[in-house]
């Protein structure tokens, strides 16, 4: 078994993250962030909420009833509630590098199950964004180190699945297209879960409407706007309709 030397380990840890993933950009490049402002800003925010609605926090204390499960990227520029103008208690959020939804990710799977089976969210959003550092890193022929490299491998699988299309793009257009295709693939991963299949069957039988609906979105950090991507779940129905339906056993899109 290979042993790590102390010097080698220190050198590895001291290697700049930007050399392996992407260079971080900050709005505070010229200043050191004063953490005490977190509490100052929190008090201002809480005061403003009470001024607008004296019962705002009392309502939140009674529980949550979100309409959306948001599966997004951890990128600090893409806060779920903020970019859709939603208030506290309306969006249930799961975020990770490059908005992945993987069968082996027990965190994401647990969030999905809770959102569907207990919160009964009617909408699931998978939101990627242009200028995604995770997608850029996956396009680079380099080892970013474990566990990050293992995580990025899943984005490279998206590249492999759509290779013939992606290679037609060059430069930034290629990165943007992989961002979009990654969102589509994660939407399909959500659709394939037993929890989603079961809930869609139950709502169809009970209410005649299929929920939750799955939406693939991409956020443009350069202009603040969201774009909806087309999703094709129909091709999966023969394999992933896990529950019996009346008639032709086909679940409408």
Helices and strands as residue ranges (DSSP letters): H 6-14, G 17-19, H 37-52, H 56-61, E 68-73, H 80-83, E 91-96, H 106-117, E 123-129, H 133-138, H 148-161, H 163-166, H 171-191, H 194-207, E 213-220, E 225-229, G 234-236, H 237-240
